[in-house]
Amino acid sequence: MDRKTFTSALEKYLSKNKSASCLTSDGDAFIDRLFAEMNKEKPSVVDIWLKSKLNDKFIYAVEPPKWKGEKDWPYFQGEPMVFLHQFTLDMAAARKMKGGFPVGDTIYVFGAKRALAGDAWETVYKLIGQDNGGGSTEHLNYVQDGTS
């Protein structure tokens, strides 16, 4: 199986089973690693193999995200982040903030651990914003892999 066919199978599996996508701006390292593992292990049924490999990936604190638009699950250092929460700005909240925040936009909060020296680590958060029509996705306060 070539990488393009594998990526298509992975994307189909993630969309159907994990409310996620690998076709995001930072999903390539994850695809590359899984593709290399698949070529090494040579499974006879890729969907069953994907299920076993992704069982503990694309996890969430309470429930999976309910995307308004495209599924834009972020990655950090080549791994899917943990989905923590989502919220939608309603009219009452926008009035309180008086800052012209767009009513109806949904913010998705993801987290991951970044290793520090020794056993120490810190939490990295990424926010994804989707407009109220679901047509636009924006990475907010975005931390690139390996930077602060």
C-alpha positions, 0 to 999 in steps of 0.5 A, spaced: 500 500 500 502 506 498 502 512 502 496 516 499 492 510 499 494 509 506 492 516 508 486 515 505 484 509 509 486 513 515 482 519 514 476 515 513 477 511 519 478 517 523 472 521 520 468 515 522 470 512 528 474 518 532 471 525 530 478 526 527 482 528 521 489 526 519 489 531 514 491 537 518 497 542 518 501 538 523 498 531 522 504 529 517 509 526 522 503 522 525 501 519 518 509 518 517 510 514 523 503 510 522 505 508 515 512 506 517 509 501 522 504 499 517 509 497 512 513 494 517 508 489 520 504 488 514 497 487 517 492 483 512 486 488 514 488 495 515 482 497 518 483 492 524 490 494 524 488 501 525 483 500 530 488 497 535 493 502 533 489 508 534 485 505 541 489 510 545 489 516 540 484 521 539 482 521 546 477 526 550 476 528 557 468 527 557 466 527 550 469 527 543 468 534 539 462 536 535 465 540 529 461 545 526 466 545 520 472 540 518 475 536 523 481 539 525 484 535 531 491 538 532 497 534 533 503 536 538 510 533 537 507 528 532 501 525 536 494 527 537 493 532 542 487 530 548 480 534 547 478 537 553 472 542 552 469 546 547 464 552 548 460 556 543 460 564 544 452 566 545 449 573 545 449 574 552 457 572 553 459 577 547 455 582 550 459 581 557 465 581 554 464 588 550 470 586 545 466 584 539 467 577 539 463 573 534 457 570 536 456 563 535 463 561 534 466 555 537 472 554 541 475 547 541 481 546 547 486 541 546 492 539 551 498 535 551 504 534 555 511 537 553 517 533 556 522 538 560 529 536 564 528 529 568 521 527 569 518 534 569 513 536 564 509 542 562 502 542 559 501 545 552 494 548 550 492 549 543 485 552 541 481 551 535 476 556 533 471 555 527 466 560 525 458 560 526 457 557 519 462 552 520 466 554 514 472 557 517 477 554 522 483 558 525 488 556 530 488 560 536 494 562 541 497 556 537 504 553 539 508 550 534 512 543 536 518 544 540 517 552 541 514 556 547 
